[in-house]
């Protein structure tokens, strides 16, 4: 059972970067009472003044920890670290069972593109200071066999992610594709010119693309997106990740609150009374994260106008026009993403055994990571392995 509050005091080495010798202590607080308004007030204050991705914003984390994680059988909790100058960092975690293992990991449950703590600007931690914080945090964690920290960006809002500084943290070779909007005029991209032509053709036949601004419209479009994803998954013989009502409820909560503030934009392409495509993203601190996209694969109009790509391009142009800094197409190595250029921002991961039972799984996970990296640099061998596995 995770206690509501655990306080630890830990001595830091004198002279550690980011800490003054007259303040040699810091505290670690672990909380699982998500009805505690004070917890969310502290989270909001640190988020506003510090560094955070969209997926660690309160708008995303609060409904995930309050509703989604328990519904999926995970135990959520928040860890906060403070020193004499105030809050340093906070991170949302879950503990869940994977087979016989008790695993602690970031609270993303497969629905976040990035996982990281939120943290105070200008921490300037060196690896030794980061390791001291890790040691204290791990003492405060609930019993676990393994600690898997995945999908970490190496930097957040331009500053080093403290957890990515830890010994053993390694880039995994894959991650989201990000277009820097200051590097060139995105209107010159071939895919942008092509899709703008498609959009003009669509509009001449009465079609429209809109960025929705009301809660009712956005939620109706989101329901259409879920339906389109389920149809696509069924055609591939897969189970949609949105088949569970708890997941749909989570996204409806995030989008329903965020669409009118501009945090959770939703685009839809309408043609002859049918919604051909829906795109949902997060606009946060100059970054647009594309999170959900679906289009009607059975429609003849979809084959003619590529409405899915049209939504990407419209969101890109709108974000660039509003002065956005970058457009994040999300993780996944898809050919259509390469048409936008940009660069791959590698995720970083950290795997730790929490006890004897976690040693072998951590070794195996590390070996899998290294094998993926080895094959990634050898595409001919990689394709041969995939054929042998029937993929």
Buried (B, 14 or more C-beta within 10 A) or exposed (E): EBEEEBEBEBEBEEEBEBBEEEEBBBBBBBBBEBEBEEBBEBBBEBBEEBBBBBBBBBBBBBBBBBBBBBBBEBBBBBBBBBBEEEBBBBBBBBBBEEEEBBBBBBBBBEBBBBBBBBBBEEBEBEEBBBBBBBEBBBEBBBEBBBBBBBBBBBEBBEBBBBBBBBEEBBBBBBBBBBBEBEEEEBEEBEBBEBBBEBBEEBEEEEBEBEBBEEBEBBBBBBBBBBBBBBBBBEEEEEEBBBBBEEBBBBBBBBBBBBBBEEBBBBBBBBBEEEBBBBBBBBBBBEBBBBBBBBBBEEBEBBEEBBBBBBBBBBBBBBBBEEEBBBBBBBBEEEEEBEBBBBEBBBBBBBBBBBEEBBEEBBEEBBEEBEEEBEBEEEEEEBEEEEEEEEE
